[in-house]
């Protein structure tokens, strides 16, 4: 059964404009309302698809331009992101009195698409297990596409987004008497083409490029009778008979592979659930189900209409299983940043300096820094501070991160730049009064008479010399610095709402 739930995003995306002979601008107040349908969505999941910098790209035209999207006369690959009012573009997009409206849209947004939108080269992530540890999970591999062709109307315009990729779900069991033998095993979907040439005017694609292996992502909810569950988003294609399709590598260095004796069809917009049995050292696979793509986790377009609460600095935030203290808000009070209720003291890295050189120097993008660390240590075992923050992403909750240095400095400034003793006490008062068990929260403890203790918090950002960018209170005032990776400092997780 295909689930499609309507998420009406009431957003004034465009205003109509007309110019007279003096080039003056007259704005008509009729707004354009968009709603979104996404294949495989249930009502409970239609709230937070495009948070944390995720975005869609749209072409808008007064006529059909599927053969050449560059000829769109209203907007070309315009980036739409989520704001307090829904999805909006920056700079704003304006219509000029057109009655007809044709919209072509896709996700995830890429600025490179406009170069050749009829032959866009899209790649799925190869390490989807690492992507699953990042805010947003492996959604970057989930290519979505939509088209609308109609007339302008004051009523909501439905954009129905379709999955262009295929999803492989793997349920793994064995005849072993030893429980946990597949704990933390790596499961690869092998021998598939991982790129597709996509025509974003028609939504048609062709698999291309070399074959590669995809490390599947962990599914936390494991069906009864199975040891582990994994999923991978792949390019639709046919896997020929006799070609290897699966490889499992266990922590005990056991290796299991499977090659089918028949062609295996991976269809666009479908998911295939495979029963993987390891018996007497051999791997066999049975197809349990082929169905329309289903998602259990937060895949929507825009933000569901609701009376979202407003917040101010140091308020207690408690929504949809996420709790923290507000440390920054936008003008609406509905969006901003929170920090975790608890804090710990940990090293950035426990390995000897020079063992790892992660590409984690981004001052604004914590996800980029996380990916840099995952590239050198997928388990994060040598990076305890980052692992502690990332481990807060459990079940349906994603978005917690170890902050980039720019975000951390915002928090440190809020606490320590002006009247630090009074400000920290206000922060601590919220911590004390929030209705959460005392074991799950930590006040900011500082000895104000001690000028020489470095009360620093760790960011996820490294300097060019491999030192950690930190911010906090030192020598009587707000301070930013760089410190050794091996020295433990304070850590709080950050979440953008």
Secondary structure as a PSIPRED ss2 file (coil, helix, strand):
# PSIPRED VFORMAT (PSIPRED V4.0)

   1 X C   1.000  0.000  0.000
   2 X C   1.000  0.000  0.000
   3 X C   1.000  0.000  0.000
   4 X C   1.000  0.000  0.000
   5 X C   1.000  0.000  0.000
   6 X E   0.000  0.000  1.000
   7 X E   0.000  0.000  1.000
   8 X E   0.000  0.000  1.000
   9 X E   0.000  0.000  1.000
  10 X C   1.000  0.000  0.000
  11 X C   1.000  0.000  0.000
  12 X C   1.000  0.000  0.000
  13 X C   1.000  0.000  0.000
  14 X E   0.000  0.000  1.000
  15 X E   0.000  0.000  1.000
  16 X E   0.000  0.000  1.000
  17 X E   0.000  0.000  1.000
  18 X E   0.000  0.000  1.000
  19 X E   0.000  0.000  1.000
  20 X C   1.000  0.000  0.000
  21 X C   1.000  0.000  0.000
  22 X C   1.000  0.000  0.000
  23 X C   1.000  0.000  0.000
  24 X C   1.000  0.000  0.000
  25 X E   0.000  0.000  1.000
  26 X E   0.000  0.000  1.000
  27 X E   0.000  0.000  1.000
  28 X E   0.000  0.000  1.000
  29 X C   1.000  0.000  0.000
  30 X C   1.000  0.000  0.000
  31 X C   1.000  0.000  0.000
  32 X C   1.000  0.000  0.000
  33 X C   1.000  0.000  0.000
  34 X E   0.000  0.000  1.000
  35 X E   0.000  0.000  1.000
  36 X E   0.000  0.000  1.000
  37 X E   0.000  0.000  1.000
  38 X E   0.000  0.000  1.000
  39 X C   1.000  0.000  0.000
  40 X C   1.000  0.000  0.000
  41 X C   1.000  0.000  0.000
  42 X C   1.000  0.000  0.000
  43 X H   0.000  1.000  0.000
  44 X H   0.000  1.000  0.000
  45 X H   0.000  1.000  0.000
  46 X C   1.000  0.000  0.000
  47 X C   1.000  0.000  0.000
  48 X C   1.000  0.000  0.000
  49 X C   1.000  0.000  0.000
  50 X C   1.000  0.000  0.000
  51 X C   1.000  0.000  0.000
  52 X C   1.000  0.000  0.000
  53 X C   1.000  0.000  0.000
  54 X C   1.000  0.000  0.000
  55 X E   0.000  0.000  1.000
  56 X E   0.000  0.000  1.000
  57 X E   0.000  0.000  1.000
  58 X E   0.000  0.000  1.000
  59 X E   0.000  0.000  1.000
  60 X E   0.000  0.000  1.000
  61 X E   0.000  0.000  1.000
  62 X C   1.000  0.000  0.000
  63 X C   1.000  0.000  0.000
  64 X C   1.000  0.000  0.000
  65 X C   1.000  0.000  0.000
  66 X C   1.000  0.000  0.000
  67 X C   1.000  0.000  0.000
  68 X C   1.000  0.000  0.000
  69 X H   0.000  1.000  0.000
  70 X H   0.000  1.000  0.000
  71 X H   0.000  1.000  0.000
  72 X C   1.000  0.000  0.000
  73 X C   1.000  0.000  0.000
  74 X C   1.000  0.000  0.000
  75 X E   0.000  0.000  1.000
  76 X E   0.000  0.000  1.000
  77 X E   0.000  0.000  1.000
  78 X E   0.000  0.000  1.000
  79 X E   0.000  0.000  1.000
  80 X E   0.000  0.000  1.000
  81 X E   0.000  0.000  1.000
  82 X E   0.000  0.000  1.000
  83 X E   0.000  0.000  1.000
  84 X C   1.000  0.000  0.000
  85 X C   1.000  0.000  0.000
  86 X E   0.000  0.000  1.000
  87 X E   0.000  0.000  1.000
  88 X E   0.000  0.000  1.000
  89 X E   0.000  0.000  1.000
  90 X C   1.000  0.000  0.000
  91 X C   1.000  0.000  0.000
  92 X C   1.000  0.000  0.000
  93 X E   0.000  0.000  1.000
  94 X E   0.000  0.000  1.000
  95 X E   0.000  0.000  1.000
  96 X C   1.000  0.000  0.000
  97 X C   1.000  0.000  0.000
  98 X C   1.000  0.000  0.000
  99 X C   1.000  0.000  0.000
 100 X E   0.000  0.000  1.000
 101 X E   0.000  0.000  1.000
 102 X E   0.000  0.000  1.000
 103 X E   0.000  0.000  1.000
 104 X E   0.000  0.000  1.000
 105 X E   0.000  0.000  1.000
 106 X E   0.000  0.000  1.000
 107 X E   0.000  0.000  1.000
 108 X C   1.000  0.000  0.000
 109 X C   1.000  0.000  0.000
 110 X C   1.000  0.000  0.000
 111 X H   0.000  1.000  0.000
 112 X H   0.000  1.000  0.000
 113 X H   0.000  1.000  0.000
 114 X H   0.000  1.000  0.000
 115 X H   0.000  1.000  0.000
 116 X C   1.000  0.000  0.000
 117 X H   0.000  1.000  0.000
 118 X H   0.000  1.000  0.000
 119 X H   0.000  1.000  0.000
 120 X E   0.000  0.000  1.000
 121 X E   0.000  0.000  1.000
 122 X E   0.000  0.000  1.000
 123 X E   0.000  0.000  1.000
 124 X C   1.000  0.000  0.000
 125 X C   1.000  0.000  0.000
 126 X C   1.000  0.000  0.000
 127 X E   0.000  0.000  1.000
 128 X H   0.000  1.000  0.000
 129 X H   0.000  1.000  0.000
 130 X H   0.000  1.000  0.000
 131 X H   0.000  1.000  0.000
 132 X H   0.000  1.000  0.000
 133 X C   1.000  0.000  0.000
 134 X C   1.000  0.000  0.000
 135 X C   1.000  0.000  0.000
 136 X C   1.000  0.000  0.000
 137 X C   1.000  0.000  0.000
 138 X C   1.000  0.000  0.000
 139 X H   0.000  1.000  0.000
 140 X H   0.000  1.000  0.000
 141 X H   0.000  1.000  0.000
 142 X C   1.000  0.000  0.000
 143 X C   1.000  0.000  0.000
 144 X E   0.000  0.000  1.000
 145 X E   0.000  0.000  1.000
 146 X E   0.000  0.000  1.000
 147 X E   0.000  0.000  1.000
 148 X E   0.000  0.000  1.000
 149 X E   0.000  0.000  1.000
 150 X E   0.000  0.000  1.000
 151 X E   0.000  0.000  1.000
 152 X C   1.000  0.000  0.000
 153 X C   1.000  0.000  0.000
 154 X C   1.000  0.000  0.000
 155 X C   1.000  0.000  0.000
 156 X C   1.000  0.000  0.000
 157 X E   0.000  0.000  1.000
 158 X E   0.000  0.000  1.000
 159 X E   0.000  0.000  1.000
 160 X E   0.000  0.000  1.000
 161 X E   0.000  0.000  1.000
 162 X E   0.000  0.000  1.000
 163 X E   0.000  0.000  1.000
 164 X C   1.000  0.000  0.000
 165 X C   1.000  0.000  0.000
 166 X E   0.000  0.000  1.000
 167 X E   0.000  0.000  1.000
 168 X E   0.000  0.000  1.000
 169 X E   0.000  0.000  1.000
 170 X E   0.000  0.000  1.000
 171 X E   0.000  0.000  1.000
 172 X E   0.000  0.000  1.000
 173 X E   0.000  0.000  1.000
 174 X E   0.000  0.000  1.000
 175 X C   1.000  0.000  0.000
 176 X C   1.000  0.000  0.000
 177 X C   1.000  0.000  0.000
 178 X C   1.000  0.000  0.000
 179 X C   1.000  0.000  0.000
 180 X C   1.000  0.000  0.000
 181 X C   1.000  0.000  0.000
 182 X C   1.000  0.000  0.000
 183 X C   1.000  0.000  0.000
 184 X C   1.000  0.000  0.000
 185 X C   1.000  0.000  0.000
 186 X E   0.000  0.000  1.000
 187 X E   0.000  0.000  1.000
 188 X E   0.000  0.000  1.000
 189 X E   0.000  0.000  1.000
 190 X E   0.000  0.000  1.000
 191 X E   0.000  0.000  1.000
 192 X E   0.000  0.000  1.000
 193 X E   0.000  0.000  1.000
 194 X E   0.000  0.000  1.000
 195 X E   0.000  0.000  1.000
 196 X E   0.000  0.000  1.000
 197 X E   0.000  0.000  1.000
 198 X E   0.000  0.000  1.000
 199 X E   0.000  0.000  1.000
 200 X C   1.000  0.000  0.000
 201 X C   1.000  0.000  0.000
 202 X C   1.000  0.000  0.000
 203 X C   1.000  0.000  0.000
 204 X E   0.000  0.000  1.000
 205 X E   0.000  0.000  1.000
 206 X E   0.000  0.000  1.000
 207 X E   0.000  0.000  1.000
 208 X E   0.000  0.000  1.000
 209 X E   0.000  0.000  1.000
 210 X E   0.000  0.000  1.000
 211 X E   0.000  0.000  1.000
 212 X E   0.000  0.000  1.000
 213 X E   0.000  0.000  1.000
 214 X E   0.000  0.000  1.000
 215 X E   0.000  0.000  1.000
 216 X C   1.000  0.000  0.000
 217 X E   0.000  0.000  1.000
 218 X E   0.000  0.000  1.000
 219 X C   1.000  0.000  0.000
 220 X C   1.000  0.000  0.000
 221 X C   1.000  0.000  0.000
 222 X C   1.000  0.000  0.000
 223 X C   1.000  0.000  0.000
 224 X C   1.000  0.000  0.000
 225 X C   1.000  0.000  0.000
 226 X C   1.000  0.000  0.000
 227 X C   1.000  0.000  0.000
 228 X E   0.000  0.000  1.000
 229 X E   0.000  0.000  1.000
 230 X E   0.000  0.000  1.000
 231 X E   0.000  0.000  1.000
 232 X E   0.000  0.000  1.000
 233 X E   0.000  0.000  1.000
 234 X E   0.000  0.000  1.000
 235 X C   1.000  0.000  0.000
 236 X C   1.000  0.000  0.000
 237 X E   0.000  0.000  1.000
 238 X E   0.000  0.000  1.000
 239 X E   0.000  0.000  1.000
 240 X C   1.000  0.000  0.000
 241 X C   1.000  0.000  0.000
 242 X C   1.000  0.000  0.000
 243 X C   1.000  0.000  0.000
 244 X E   0.000  0.000  1.000
 245 X E   0.000  0.000  1.000
 246 X E   0.000  0.000  1.000
 247 X E   0.000  0.000  1.000
 248 X E   0.000  0.000  1.000
 249 X E   0.000  0.000  1.000
 250 X C   1.000  0.000  0.000
 251 X C   1.000  0.000  0.000
 252 X C   1.000  0.000  0.000
 253 X C   1.000  0.000  0.000
 254 X C   1.000  0.000  0.000
 255 X E   0.000  0.000  1.000
 256 X E   0.000  0.000  1.000
 257 X E   0.000  0.000  1.000
 258 X E   0.000  0.000  1.000
 259 X E   0.000  0.000  1.000
 260 X C   1.000  0.000  0.000
 261 X C   1.000  0.000  0.000
 262 X C   1.000  0.000  0.000
 263 X C   1.000  0.000  0.000
 264 X E   0.000  0.000  1.000
 265 X E   0.000  0.000  1.000
 266 X E   0.000  0.000  1.000
 267 X C   1.000  0.000  0.000
 268 X C   1.000  0.000  0.000
 269 X C   1.000  0.000  0.000
 270 X E   0.000  0.000  1.000
 271 X E   0.000  0.000  1.000
 272 X E   0.000  0.000  1.000
 273 X E   0.000  0.000  1.000
 274 X E   0.000  0.000  1.000
 275 X E   0.000  0.000  1.000
 276 X E   0.000  0.000  1.000
 277 X E   0.000  0.000  1.000
 278 X E   0.000  0.000  1.000
 279 X E   0.000  0.000  1.000
 280 X C   1.000  0.000  0.000
 281 X C   1.000  0.000  0.000
 282 X E   0.000  0.000  1.000
 283 X E   0.000  0.000  1.000
 284 X E   0.000  0.000  1.000
 285 X E   0.000  0.000  1.000
 286 X E   0.000  0.000  1.000
 287 X E   0.000  0.000  1.000
 288 X E   0.000  0.000  1.000
 289 X E   0.000  0.000  1.000
 290 X E   0.000  0.000  1.000
 291 X E   0.000  0.000  1.000
 292 X E   0.000  0.000  1.000
 293 X C   1.000  0.000  0.000
 294 X C   1.000  0.000  0.000
 295 X C   1.000  0.000  0.000
 296 X C   1.000  0.000  0.000
 297 X C   1.000  0.000  0.000
 298 X C   1.000  0.000  0.000
 299 X C   1.000  0.000  0.000
 300 X C   1.000  0.000  0.000
 301 X C   1.000  0.000  0.000
 302 X C   1.000  0.000  0.000
 303 X C   1.000  0.000  0.000
 304 X C   1.000  0.000  0.000
 305 X C   1.000  0.000  0.000
 306 X C   1.000  0.000  0.000
 307 X C   1.000  0.000  0.000
 308 X C   1.000  0.000  0.000
 309 X C   1.000  0.000  0.000
 310 X C   1.000  0.000  0.000
 311 X C   1.000  0.000  0.000
 312 X C   1.000  0.000  0.000
 313 X C   1.000  0.000  0.000
 314 X C   1.000  0.000  0.000
 315 X C   1.000  0.000  0.000
 316 X E   0.000  0.000  1.000
 317 X E   0.000  0.000  1.000
 318 X E   0.000  0.000  1.000
 319 X E   0.000  0.000  1.000
 320 X C   1.000  0.000  0.000
 321 X C   1.000  0.000  0.000
 322 X E   0.000  0.000  1.000
 323 X E   0.000  0.000  1.000
 324 X E   0.000  0.000  1.000
 325 X E   0.000  0.000  1.000
 326 X E   0.000  0.000  1.000
 327 X E   0.000  0.000  1.000
 328 X E   0.000  0.000  1.000
 329 X E   0.000  0.000  1.000
 330 X C   1.000  0.000  0.000
 331 X C   1.000  0.000  0.000
 332 X C   1.000  0.000  0.000
 333 X C   1.000  0.000  0.000
 334 X C   1.000  0.000  0.000
 335 X C   1.000  0.000  0.000
 336 X E   0.000  0.000  1.000
 337 X E   0.000  0.000  1.000
 338 X E   0.000  0.000  1.000
 339 X E   0.000  0.000  1.000
 340 X C   1.000  0.000  0.000
 341 X C   1.000  0.000  0.000
 342 X C   1.000  0.000  0.000
 343 X C   1.000  0.000  0.000
 344 X E   0.000  0.000  1.000
 345 X E   0.000  0.000  1.000
 346 X E   0.000  0.000  1.000
 347 X C   1.000  0.000  0.000
 348 X C   1.000  0.000  0.000
 349 X C   1.000  0.000  0.000
 350 X C   1.000  0.000  0.000
 351 X C   1.000  0.000  0.000
 352 X C   1.000  0.000  0.000
 353 X C   1.000  0.000  0.000
 354 X C   1.000  0.000  0.000
 355 X C   1.000  0.000  0.000
 356 X C   1.000  0.000  0.000
 357 X C   1.000  0.000  0.000
 358 X C   1.000  0.000  0.000
 359 X C   1.000  0.000  0.000
 360 X C   1.000  0.000  0.000
 361 X C   1.000  0.000  0.000
 362 X C   1.000  0.000  0.000
 363 X C   1.000  0.000  0.000
 364 X C   1.000  0.000  0.000
 365 X C   1.000  0.000  0.000
 366 X H   0.000  1.000  0.000
 367 X H   0.000  1.000  0.000
 368 X H   0.000  1.000  0.000
 369 X H   0.000  1.000  0.000
 370 X H   0.000  1.000  0.000
 371 X H   0.000  1.000  0.000
 372 X H   0.000  1.000  0.000
 373 X H   0.000  1.000  0.000
 374 X H   0.000  1.000  0.000
 375 X H   0.000  1.000  0.000
 376 X H   0.000  1.000  0.000
 377 X C   1.000  0.000  0.000
 378 X C   1.000  0.000  0.000
 379 X C   1.000  0.000  0.000
 380 X C   1.000  0.000  0.000
 381 X C   1.000  0.000  0.000
 382 X C   1.000  0.000  0.000
 383 X C   1.000  0.000  0.000
 384 X H   0.000  1.000  0.000
 385 X H   0.000  1.000  0.000
 386 X H   0.000  1.000  0.000
 387 X H   0.000  1.000  0.000
 388 X H   0.000  1.000  0.000
 389 X H   0.000  1.000  0.000
 390 X H   0.000  1.000  0.000
 391 X C   1.000  0.000  0.000
 392 X C   1.000  0.000  0.000
 393 X C   1.000  0.000  0.000
 394 X C   1.000  0.000  0.000
 395 X C   1.000  0.000  0.000
 396 X C   1.000  0.000  0.000
 397 X C   1.000  0.000  0.000
 398 X C   1.000  0.000  0.000
 399 X C   1.000  0.000  0.000
 400 X C   1.000  0.000  0.000
 401 X E   0.000  0.000  1.000
 402 X C   1.000  0.000  0.000
 403 X C   1.000  0.000  0.000
 404 X C   1.000  0.000  0.000
 405 X H   0.000  1.000  0.000
 406 X H   0.000  1.000  0.000
 407 X H   0.000  1.000  0.000
 408 X H   0.000  1.000  0.000
 409 X H   0.000  1.000  0.000
 410 X H   0.000  1.000  0.000
 411 X H   0.000  1.000  0.000
 412 X H   0.000  1.000  0.000
 413 X H   0.000  1.000  0.000
 414 X H   0.000  1.000  0.000
 415 X H   0.000  1.000  0.000
 416 X H   0.000  1.000  0.000
 417 X C   1.000  0.000  0.000
 418 X C   1.000  0.000  0.000
 419 X C   1.000  0.000  0.000
 420 X H   0.000  1.000  0.000
 421 X H   0.000  1.000  0.000
 422 X H   0.000  1.000  0.000
 423 X H   0.000  1.000  0.000
 424 X H   0.000  1.000  0.000
 425 X H   0.000  1.000  0.000
 426 X H   0.000  1.000  0.000
 427 X H   0.000  1.000  0.000
 428 X H   0.000  1.000  0.000
 429 X H   0.000  1.000  0.000
 430 X H   0.000  1.000  0.000
 431 X H   0.000  1.000  0.000
 432 X H   0.000  1.000  0.000
 433 X H   0.000  1.000  0.000
 434 X C   1.000  0.000  0.000
 435 X C   1.000  0.000  0.000
 436 X C   1.000  0.000  0.000
 437 X C   1.000  0.000  0.000
 438 X H   0.000  1.000  0.000
 439 X H   0.000  1.000  0.000
 440 X H   0.000  1.000  0.000
 441 X C   1.000  0.000  0.000
 442 X C   1.000  0.000  0.000
 443 X C   1.000  0.000  0.000
 444 X C   1.000  0.000  0.000
 445 X C   1.000  0.000  0.000
 446 X C   1.000  0.000  0.000
 447 X C   1.000  0.000  0.000
 448 X C   1.000  0.000  0.000
 449 X C   1.000  0.000  0.000
 450 X C   1.000  0.000  0.000
 451 X C   1.000  0.000  0.000
 452 X C   1.000  0.000  0.000
 453 X C   1.000  0.000  0.000
 454 X C   1.000  0.000  0.000
 455 X E   0.000  0.000  1.000
 456 X E   0.000  0.000  1.000
 457 X E   0.000  0.000  1.000
 458 X E   0.000  0.000  1.000
 459 X E   0.000  0.000  1.000
 460 X E   0.000  0.000  1.000
 461 X E   0.000  0.000  1.000
 462 X E   0.000  0.000  1.000
 463 X C   1.000  0.000  0.000
 464 X C   1.000  0.000  0.000
 465 X C   1.000  0.000  0.000
 466 X C   1.000  0.000  0.000
 467 X C   1.000  0.000  0.000
 468 X E   0.000  0.000  1.000
 469 X E   0.000  0.000  1.000
 470 X E   0.000  0.000  1.000
 471 X E   0.000  0.000  1.000
 472 X E   0.000  0.000  1.000
 473 X E   0.000  0.000  1.000
 474 X E   0.000  0.000  1.000
 475 X C   1.000  0.000  0.000
 476 X C   1.000  0.000  0.000
 477 X E   0.000  0.000  1.000
 478 X E   0.000  0.000  1.000
 479 X E   0.000  0.000  1.000
 480 X E   0.000  0.000  1.000
 481 X E   0.000  0.000  1.000
 482 X E   0.000  0.000  1.000
 483 X E   0.000  0.000  1.000
 484 X C   1.000  0.000  0.000
 485 X C   1.000  0.000  0.000
 486 X C   1.000  0.000  0.000
 487 X C   1.000  0.000  0.000
 488 X C   1.000  0.000  0.000
 489 X E   0.000  0.000  1.000
 490 X E   0.000  0.000  1.000
 491 X E   0.000  0.000  1.000
 492 X C   1.000  0.000  0.000
 493 X C   1.000  0.000  0.000
 494 X E   0.000  0.000  1.000
 495 X E   0.000  0.000  1.000
 496 X E   0.000  0.000  1.000
 497 X C   1.000  0.000  0.000
